[in-house]
Amino acid sequence: MAVVSYTMVQRPPAGSVPETPGSYQFKDAEGRVIYVGKAKNLRARLSNYFQNPRNLHRRTRQMVETAASVEWIQVANEVDALMLEYSLIQRHKPRFNVRYTDDKSYPFLCLTTADEWPRAMVMRGKRKKGNRYFGPYGQAYAIRDTLDLLLRTFPIRTCTDGKFRRHEKLGKPCLLFHIEKCAGPCVGEVDKAEYDAMVEELASFLAGDTEEIVAKLDAQMRTASEDLEFELAAHLRDRLAAVKKAAEKRQMVVEGNEDVDVIGMFDDELEAAVQVFYVRKGRVMGRRGFVVDKAEDLDRGELVSRILERLYFDDNPMGSPKEVLVPDLPSDPPLYEEWLSAARESRVRIRVPKRGDKRALQATVTQNAQDAFNRHRLKRTNDHNSRARALNELQEHLDLPVAPLRIECYDMSHIQGSDYVGSMVVMEDGLPKKSDYRRFKIQSVPGNDDFAAMGEVLTRRFTAYLSEREVPVEQREGRFSYPPQLLVVDGGKGQLGVAVRVLDELGLADEIPVVSLAKQFEEVFVPGRSASIRLPRQSEALYLLQRIRDESHRFAITFHRQLRDKRMTRSALDGIAGLGPARKKRLAKELGGVNAVKRATLEDLKKLPWLPDEVAENVFRTLHRVEVSGRRPPPAGTGD
């Protein structure tokens, strides 16, 4: 793998770009990656960017004009280039590559198969390895209704781990056991093998194998009836009815029990809405939707390629099917089929349906995409217009050189100088960027001094920025890599003066505009002007400043409360040399609490085989304030 870069975006020297597969990256003047692409022939692909700018698409031309350097990475084949490109996009999140939204809120049904006694739960967000996921689904209530029906047939636990352990200690099951929606593993009412079999049957049903479960229950019911076990037969009849009702909620859409993913898309020049139906055993088992922001110039085939990358590079809970139905073929169908087939370890086909059930199903999915697009556009138009107005108004009222696409705001929180903290919140393009939020523990201010605390926080933040910008881009940690285009401090002229002084001392006064926002009259103070600026009361600019100020205040108070609560709930066992969190927790648990540890004798502590004698002496000495073996207490610390 070879990497080559140039410090200016110009056509590389003839013959310097290899005719091999690889990924290329354009960077701006500050070293940020702004675009990542892939190519089966790097020389041919890169040459397209260095033609007459008037022949380039508007977005491509804007990217090339913004870029300051280009580099490329050679790989062995096209599949490696595809995977490298996706990895770099996920790492750098380039502004000129397509962006995806509205994809994190869909709920899943999770079986925690990593636990000893797996539970069923509805969840959203990041998925953990070792568990099994089914979905995603359109609505959480739909999963809960289905799960409620299935628990009558597969009564696995749905309680939290804390509740499970509590009833395990009590030796009494919860209400769900008594209404036959839990088999009672917490009190030993079901053995491990039988419980695991129920979990596996539920997983099979959720994966689409409904006919086998129905046939099995029906056979058991008939056998019980023939054996004159009418109570058992009635119970099996109810379970069978519940399973059939749950299965009916999933309409058969494809004949032949096929596994298919159906992708529908509706787009315009700027955005595309995507809907995906996961069909397993002929039934729709889940759905997913997201919006693609076309930050780069894409034709229909390239857009489908990006969608496939999004769906199958991620941890797809439904796995890769045998067939993927798309509205248009991707830009390189054999490449994407090869990649998906390698992931599935069997042949995967990508095709456009032309007739029959699959064509009708894709029309339905596409209609869902169009409806989602219309809803998103209505919401986005209002939101985008208001944010654009806010940033333009700030530039006008505050006489800024550019509209402040990145705004940072700082606030302090404390109670009479105790647990002093500072917060930094960030908005980019008028939206919170929570990954860049930072919290600061004040280190050098002994008492109640907001000005000194603000000075410390700003000095630490911008000293870090100066250090990071001297580091090569590849080695930057990214915490404070980029400066704001507007710095906001919560307060009046005093806080503004502190910010101006810090920027002057660090040589950043000409680079970073700064203002302060006083809460009483919502006045904005700027350097070099005694009178405040009164933004119009109903303006989007004032509303944006209020939002970021309130967010910084909330973030600071939350951190302050965490520190205060932690300090107020400190245990007598904290700070004992050799007694770390694990040993402390085990000691309190085995002896029956902190008070029991206090009552324990030195001999009792030394009898614990896992607690070293020296640590036992430290515990006894600290709790009883006595000398042990004639040795002085060692300094407090932490152990394992």
C-alpha positions in Angstrom: 0.0 0.0 0.0 1.6 3.3 -1.1 0.5 6.8 -0.2 1.4 9.9 -2.3 0.3 13.6 -1.7 0.7 17.0 -3.2 0.5 20.4 -1.4 -1.6 22.1 -4.1 -4.5 20.9 -6.1 -3.1 20.8 -9.6 -2.8 18.1 -12.1 -0.2 15.7 -10.8 2.9 15.3 -13.0 2.5 13.0 -16.0 2.9 9.4 -15.0 3.0 10.0 -11.3 -0.5 8.6 -10.6 -0.5 4.8 -10.9 -3.0 2.9 -13.1 -4.0 0.7 -10.1 -7.1 0.4 -7.9 -7.2 2.6 -4.8 -8.8 5.4 -2.9 -8.0 9.1 -3.2 -8.6 12.0 -0.8 -8.9 15.7 -1.3 -7.9 17.9 1.7 -8.5 21.6 2.5 -5.9 24.2 3.6 -6.1 23.0 7.2 -5.6 19.4 6.3 -9.1 18.2 6.8 -10.3 15.5 4.4 -13.2 17.0 2.4 -13.7 14.3 -0.2 -12.9 10.5 -0.5 -13.4 8.5 -3.6 -12.4 5.1 -5.1 -11.3 4.0 -8.5 -10.3 0.9 -10.4 -7.8 3.1 -12.2 -6.5 6.0 -10.1 -4.8 7.8 -13.0 -8.0 7.8 -15.2 -10.2 8.8 -12.3 -8.1 11.7 -11.0 -7.6 13.2 -14.4 -11.3 13.9 -14.5 -11.0 16.5 -11.8 -8.3 18.5 -13.6 -10.2 19.4 -16.7 -11.7 22.8 -17.6 -13.6 23.8 -14.4 -16.6 24.9 -16.5 -17.0 21.3 -17.6 -17.3 20.0 -14.0 -20.6 19.6 -12.1 -21.2 22.5 -9.7 -20.6 20.5 -6.6 -17.5 18.9 -8.0 -16.1 22.3 -9.0 -16.8 23.7 -5.6 -14.9 20.7 -4.0 -11.9 21.2 -6.3 -11.8 24.9 -5.6 -12.0 24.3 -1.8 -9.3 21.6 -1.8 -5.6 22.5 -1.2 -4.1 19.0 -1.7 -4.8 15.5 -3.0 -3.3 12.2 -2.1 -4.1 8.6 -3.0 -3.6 5.1 -1.5 -3.0 2.1 -3.8 -4.6 -1.3 -2.9 -4.6 -4.8 -4.5 -8.1 -4.9 -6.1 -11.4 -3.1 -6.5 -13.1 -4.7 -3.5 -10.2 -3.5 -1.3 -10.6 0.0 -2.8 -14.4 -0.1 -2.0 -13.7 -1.1 1.6 -10.9 1.4 2.1 -13.1 4.2 0.7 -15.9 3.4 3.1 -13.5 3.2 6.1 -12.0 6.6 5.3 -15.5 8.1 4.9 -16.6 6.8 8.3 -13.4 8.1 9.9 -13.2 11.6 8.4 -16.9 12.3 7.5 -15.9 14.5 4.5 -18.2 17.4 3.8 -18.4 16.8 0.1 -19.3 13.1 0.4 -22.9 12.1 0.7 -24.4 12.3 4.2 -27.1 10.2 5.8 -29.7 11.2 8.3 -32.9 9.8 9.9 -31.3 6.4 10.4 -30.8 6.0 14.1 -34.3 6.1 15.5 -35.7 2.8 14.2 -36.3 0.3 17.0 -35.1 -3.3 17.0 -36.2 -6.4 18.9 -33.2 -7.7 20.7 -32.5 -11.1 22.3 -29.6 -10.8 24.7 -28.1 -14.1 23.8 -24.8 -13.0 25.3 -26.5 -13.3 28.8 -26.8 -16.5 30.7 -30.5 -16.1 30.8 -31.3 -14.1 27.6 -34.1 -11.5 27.7 -36.3 -10.0 25.0 -36.2 -6.2 24.8 -37.1 -3.3 22.4 -34.1 -1.1 21.8 -32.7 1.6 19.6 -29.2 2.9 18.9 -25.9 1.0 18.9 -26.0 -2.7 18.8 -23.8 -5.0 20.9 -21.9 -8.0 19.7 -23.1 -11.3 20.9 -26.8 -10.4 20.9 -29.4 -11.2 18.1 -31.4 -8.4 16.6 -34.6 -8.4 14.5 -35.9 -5.5 12.6 -35.7 -2.6 12.3 -39.4 -1.9 12.6 -41.4 1.2 11.7 -43.0 1.7 15.2 -41.9 0.5 18.6 -45.5 -0.2 19.7 -45.8 -2.7 16.8 -42.9 -4.7 18.2 -44.3 -4.6 21.7 -47.7 -5.8 20.6 -46.1 -8.7 18.7 -43.8 -9.5 21.6 -46.7 -9.5 24.0 -48.4 -12.1 21.9 -45.3 -14.2 21.5 -44.5 -14.3 25.3 -47.6 -16.5 25.8 -45.9 -19.1 23.6 -42.2 -18.4 24.3 -42.2 -17.1 27.9 -38.7 -15.8 28.2 -37.8 -13.0 30.6 -38.2 -9.3 29.7 -37.1 -7.9 33.0 -33.9 -5.9 33.6 -30.9 -7.5 35.0 -31.4 -5.6 38.3 -34.9 -6.9 38.7 -33.8 -10.4 37.8 -31.2 -10.4 40.5 -33.6 -8.9 43.1 -36.1 -11.7 42.6 -33.4 -14.3 42.5 -32.3 -13.2 46.0 -35.9 -13.1 47.2 -36.7 -16.5 45.8 -40.0 -15.2 44.5 -41.0 -14.7 40.9 -42.5 -11.4 39.6 -46.1 -10.9 38.3 -45.1 -11.9 34.7 -44.5 -15.5 36.0 -47.9 -15.7 37.5 -49.7 -14.5 34.3 -47.6 -17.1 32.3 -45.5 -14.5 30.4 -42.2 -15.6 31.9 -40.9 -19.1 32.7 -39.4 -18.0 36.0 -35.6 -18.6 35.4 -34.9 -16.3 38.4 -36.3 -18.9 40.8 -35.4 -22.1 39.0 -38.8 -22.9 37.5 -37.2 -23.8 34.2 -33.9 -25.5 33.5 -31.2 -24.0 31.2 -31.7 -26.4 28.3 -35.4 -25.9 28.1 -35.0 -22.1 28.4 -32.4 -22.0 25.7 -34.7 -24.0 23.4 -37.5 -21.4 23.9 -35.1 -18.6 23.1 -34.0 -20.4 19.9 -37.6 -21.1 18.9 -38.5 -17.4 19.4 -35.5 -16.4 17.3 -36.6 -18.8 14.6 -40.1 -17.3 14.6 -38.7 -13.7 14.4 -36.4 -14.8 11.6 -39.5 -15.9 9.6 -39.7 -19.6 10.3 -43.4 -19.4 11.3 -44.7 -22.6 9.6 -42.4 -24.9 11.5 -43.4 -23.4 14.9 -47.1 -23.6 14.0 -46.9 -27.2 12.9 -45.0 -28.2 16.0 -47.6 -26.6 18.4 -50.5 -28.0 16.4 -49.0 -31.5 16.7 -48.4 -31.1 20.4 -52.0 -29.9 20.9 -53.4 -32.9 19.0 -51.2 -35.3 20.9 -52.3 -33.9 24.3 -56.0 -34.1 23.2 -55.6 -37.7 22.2 -54.0 -38.5 25.5 -57.0 -36.9 27.2 -54.8 -34.1 28.7 -57.4 -31.5 28.0 -56.0 -28.8 30.2 -52.6 -29.0 28.4 -54.3 -29.2 25.1 -56.3 -26.0 25.9 -53.0 -24.3 26.9 -51.3 -25.3 23.6 -54.4 -24.2 21.7 -54.1 -20.7 23.2 -50.3 -20.6 22.4 -51.1 -21.7 18.9 -53.7 -18.9 18.5 -51.2 -16.3 19.8 -48.5 -17.5 17.3 -50.9 -17.4 14.4 -52.1 -13.9 15.3 -48.5 -12.7 15.5 -47.8 -14.3 12.1 -50.8 -12.7 10.5 -49.3 -9.3 11.4 -46.7 -10.0 8.8 -48.2 -10.2 5.4 -46.9 -12.6 2.8 -45.5 -10.4 0.0 -43.3 -12.8 -2.1 -44.1 -16.4 -3.0 -41.6 -19.2 -2.5 -40.3 -18.3 1.0 -37.6 -16.2 -0.5 -35.1 -14.0 1.4 -35.0 -10.6 -0.4 -34.0 -7.0 0.5 -36.1 -4.5 -1.5 -34.8 -1.0 -1.9 -37.0 2.0 -2.9 -35.7 5.5 -3.6 -37.2 8.9 -4.4 -34.9 11.8 -5.0 -34.3 15.2 -6.5 -31.2 17.2 -7.3 -30.2 17.7 -3.7 -31.5 14.8 -1.6 -32.8 11.2 -1.8 -35.1 9.3 0.6 -34.4 5.6 0.8 -36.7 2.9 2.2 -35.7 -0.7 2.6 -38.0 -3.7 3.3 -36.3 -6.8 4.7 -38.3 -9.9 3.4 -37.5 -13.2 5.0 -39.4 -16.4 4.1 -41.7 -14.3 1.9 -42.8 -12.0 4.7 -41.7 -8.4 5.6 -39.7 -8.8 8.8 -38.3 -5.3 9.1 -37.9 -2.0 7.5 -35.4 0.9 7.5 -35.3 4.4 6.1 -32.9 7.3 5.8 -32.2 10.4 3.8 -29.2 10.9 1.6 -27.8 14.5 1.3 -26.2 14.6 -2.2 -23.1 16.6 -1.3 -21.3 15.1 -4.3 -22.3 14.7 -8.0 -24.0 11.3 -8.4 -25.9 9.7 -11.1 -28.6 7.1 -10.3 -26.2 4.1 -10.4 -23.6 5.8 -8.2 -26.3 6.8 -5.7 -27.5 3.1 -5.5 -23.8 2.2 -4.9 -23.7 4.5 -2.0 -26.9 3.1 -0.6 -25.6 -0.4 -0.8 -22.4 0.6 1.0 -24.5 2.2 3.8 -26.7 -0.8 4.2 -24.2 -3.6 4.1 -21.0 -2.2 5.5 -22.9 -1.4 8.7 -23.8 -4.2 11.1 -26.9 -5.3 9.2 -29.1 -7.2 11.8 -30.9 -9.1 9.1 -27.8 -10.3 7.3 -27.2 -10.3 3.5 -30.0 -12.0 1.5 -29.7 -14.1 -1.6 -31.2 -11.2 -3.7 -31.2 -7.4 -3.5 -33.8 -5.6 -5.5 -32.8 -2.1 -6.5 -34.5 0.7 -8.5 -31.3 1.0 -10.7 -28.2 -1.1 -11.0 -25.2 0.2 -9.1 -22.3 1.8 -11.0 -20.3 -1.5 -11.1 -22.8 -4.5 -10.5 -20.1 -7.3 -10.7 -18.0 -5.5 -8.0 -20.9 -5.1 -5.6 -22.2 -8.7 -6.2 -18.6 -10.0 -5.5 -18.4 -8.0 -2.3 -21.8 -9.1 -1.0 -21.2 -12.7 -2.0 -18.0 -12.7 -0.1 -19.7 -11.3 3.0 -22.5 -13.9 2.7 -20.2 -16.7 1.6 -22.7 -17.6 -1.1 -24.0 -16.1 -4.3 -25.8 -12.8 -4.0 -27.7 -11.2 -7.0 -28.4 -7.5 -7.5 -31.1 -6.8 -10.0 -34.0 -4.5 -11.0 -37.4 -6.3 -10.9 -39.3 -6.1 -14.1 -42.6 -7.8 -13.4 -44.7 -9.8 -10.9 -44.9 -9.7 -7.1 -41.4 -8.3 -6.7 -42.0 -5.4 -9.1 -45.3 -4.6 -7.2 -43.5 -4.8 -3.9 -40.7 -2.4 -5.0 -43.4 0.0 -6.2 -44.8 -0.1 -2.6 -41.4 0.5 -1.1 -40.8 3.4 -3.5 -44.1 4.9 -2.5 -43.0 4.7 1.1 -39.8 6.5 0.1 -41.7 9.3 -1.7 -43.9 9.8 1.4 -40.8 10.0 3.6 -39.1 12.4 1.2 -42.1 14.7 1.2 -42.3 14.7 5.0 -38.5 15.3 5.3 -38.6 18.1 2.7 -41.4 20.0 4.5 -39.5 19.8 7.8 -36.1 20.5 6.3 -37.2 23.5 4.3 -38.5 25.3 7.4 -35.5 24.2 9.5 -32.8 24.9 6.9 -34.3 28.4 6.0 -34.4 29.5 9.6 -30.8 28.3 10.3 -29.5 30.1 7.1 -31.3 33.3 8.2 -29.8 33.0 11.7 -26.2 32.7 10.4 -26.6 35.4 7.9 -28.2 37.8 10.5 -25.3 37.1 12.9 -22.8 37.9 10.2 -24.6 41.2 9.4 -25.3 42.4 13.0 -21.9 41.4 14.4 -20.0 42.5 11.3 -18.3 39.1 10.9 -16.1 38.3 7.9 -18.1 35.2 7.1 -21.3 33.5 8.3 -20.2 31.6 11.5 -20.7 28.0 10.5 -18.9 26.8 13.6 -19.9 28.6 16.9 -18.4 27.7 20.3 -20.0 28.9 23.6 -18.5 28.7 27.1 -20.1 28.8 30.6 -19.1 28.2 34.2 -20.9 26.4 37.0 -20.2 26.0 40.8 -21.6 26.5 44.3 -19.6 29.0 46.3 -16.4 27.9 44.5 -16.9 24.1 45.1 -16.9 21.6 42.2 -15.9 24.4 39.8 -16.5 23.3 36.2 -16.6 24.8 32.7 -18.4 23.8 29.5 -17.8 24.1 25.8 -20.6 23.4 23.4 -20.4 23.6 19.6 -22.9 24.3 16.9 -22.0 23.7 13.2 -24.4 25.0 10.5 -26.8 26.0 13.3 -27.1 22.5 14.7 -25.5 21.1 17.9 -22.4 19.0 17.3 -22.4 17.0 20.5 -19.3 15.0 19.6 -17.3 18.2 20.0 -18.7 19.2 23.4 -16.1 19.4 26.1 -16.1 19.6 29.9 -13.4 21.2 32.1 -12.6 20.8 35.8 -11.2 24.1 37.0 -7.7 23.5 38.3 -6.0 26.8 39.2 -8.8 28.9 40.7 -9.0 28.5 44.5 -12.2 30.4 45.2 -15.2 32.0 43.6 -13.8 33.8 40.6 -15.7 33.4 37.3 -13.3 35.6 35.4 -10.3 33.5 36.4 -12.1 30.3 35.7 -13.2 31.5 32.3 -9.6 32.5 31.5 -8.3 29.1 32.5 -10.9 27.2 30.3 -10.3 29.4 27.2 -6.5 29.2 27.7 -6.6 25.4 27.9 -8.8 25.1 24.9 -6.9 27.4 22.5 -3.5 26.4 23.7 -4.6 22.9 22.7 -5.7 24.2 19.3 -2.3 25.9 18.7 -0.5 22.6 19.6 -2.7 20.5 17.4 -2.5 22.6 14.3 1.3 22.1 14.4 0.8 18.3 14.2 0.4 16.5 10.9 -3.2 15.9 10.0 -2.9 12.1 10.2 -1.7 12.4 13.8 -4.2 14.9 15.2 -6.5 13.6 17.9 -9.3 15.9 16.7 -10.4 17.2 20.1 -9.5 20.9 19.5 -8.2 20.8 15.9 -10.3 23.5 14.4 -11.1 27.1 15.5 -14.6 28.6 15.8 -15.8 31.3 13.4 -17.5 32.8 16.4 -16.6 32.5 20.1 -19.5 33.2 22.5 -19.0 33.6 26.3 -21.9 33.7 28.7 -21.9 37.0 30.6 -21.2 40.7 30.2 -18.3 42.9 29.6 -16.2 41.3 32.2 -16.3 37.8 30.6 -15.8 39.4 27.2 -12.7 41.1 28.5 -11.3 37.8 29.7 -11.9 36.2 26.3 -10.2 39.1 24.5 -7.2 39.0 26.8 -6.7 35.2 26.3 -7.0 35.5 22.5 -4.5 38.4 22.5 -2.0 36.5 24.6 -2.2 33.5 22.3 -2.0 35.6 19.1 -5.5 34.6 17.9 -7.4 37.9 18.3 -7.4 38.6 14.6 -8.4 35.0 13.7 -11.3 34.3 16.1 -14.2 36.8 16.5 -15.6 36.9 20.1 -18.8 38.2 21.7 -20.5 37.9 25.1 -24.2 37.4 25.7 -25.7 39.0 28.9 -28.7 37.1 30.1 -30.6 39.9 31.8 -31.5 42.0 28.7 -30.1 39.5 26.1 -27.5 42.1 25.2 -24.6 41.2 22.9 -21.2 42.9 23.7 -18.4 43.0 21.2 -14.7 44.1 21.6 -14.0 47.8 21.2 -17.5 49.0 21.6 -18.9 50.2 24.9 -22.6 50.0 24.0 -24.2 46.6 23.6 -25.8 45.4 20.4 -29.5 44.7 20.7 -30.5 42.0 18.2 -34.2 42.2 17.1 -36.3 40.3 19.7 -37.9 38.0 17.2 -34.8 37.5 15.1 -33.4 34.0 14.2 -30.0 35.3 15.2 -30.9 36.1 18.7 -32.8 32.8 19.0 -29.7 30.9 17.9 -27.4 32.7 20.4 -30.0 32.0 23.2 -30.1 28.3 22.2 -26.3 27.8 22.3 -26.0 29.9 25.6 -28.8 27.8 27.2 -27.2 24.6 26.0 -23.8 25.6 27.4 -25.5 26.4 30.7 -27.3 23.1 30.8 -24.1 21.2 29.9 -22.1 22.9 32.7 -24.8 22.4 35.3 -25.1 18.7 34.4 -21.3 18.2 34.9 -21.3 20.2 38.1 -24.1 18.1 39.6 -22.3 14.9 38.6 -19.2 15.9 40.4 -21.2 17.2 43.5 -23.2 14.0 43.7 -20.0 11.9 43.4 -18.4 13.9 46.2 -21.4 13.7 48.5 -21.7 9.9 48.0 -18.1 9.0 48.7 -17.7 5.9 50.7 -15.5 5.5 53.8 -13.6 2.9 51.7 -12.6 5.5 49.0 -8.9 6.4 48.8 -7.5 3.4 50.7 -4.2 2.2 49.2 -4.6 -1.0 47.3 -8.4 -1.0 47.5 -9.6 -0.2 44.0 -13.2 -0.3 42.7 -13.3 -4.1 42.2 -11.9 -5.0 45.7 -14.0 -2.3 47.3 -17.2 -3.6 45.8 -16.4 -7.2 46.7 -15.4 -6.4 50.2 -18.7 -4.5 50.9 -20.7 -7.3 49.3 -19.1 -10.2 51.2 -19.2 -8.5 54.6 -22.6 -7.1 54.2 -22.0 -3.4 53.6 -19.7 -0.6 54.5 -20.8 -0.5 58.2 -20.1 -4.2 58.5 -16.6 -3.5 57.1 -16.1 -0.9 59.8 -17.1 -3.4 62.5 -14.8 -6.1 61.2 -11.6 -6.9 63.1 -8.2 -7.1 61.5 -8.3 -10.9 61.8 -11.7 -10.9 59.9 -10.2 -8.9 57.1 -7.1 -11.1 56.8 -9.2 -14.2 56.6 -10.5 -13.1 53.2 -8.3 -15.2 50.9 -8.5 -12.7 48.0 -7.5 -9.6 50.0 -3.7 -9.2 50.6 -2.7 -8.8 54.2 -1.2 -5.4 53.5 -4.4 -4.1 52.0 -6.4 -5.5 54.9 -4.1 -3.6 57.3 -4.6 -0.4 55.2 -8.4 -0.9 55.5 -8.4 -1.5 59.2 -5.9 1.4 59.8 -7.9 3.9 57.8 -11.3 3.0 59.3 -10.1 2.9 62.9 -7.3 5.5 62.7 -4.8 3.2 64.5 -1.2 2.0 63.8 -0.8 -1.5 62.6 2.4 -3.5 63.2 4.1 -0.3 64.1 4.0 1.0 60.6 2.7 4.5 59.6 -0.2 4.7 57.1 0.9 4.8 53.5 -0.5 7.6 51.3 -4.0 7.0 49.9 -4.2 5.5 46.4 -6.1 3.1 44.3 -5.6 -0.6 43.6 -7.0 -2.9 41.1 
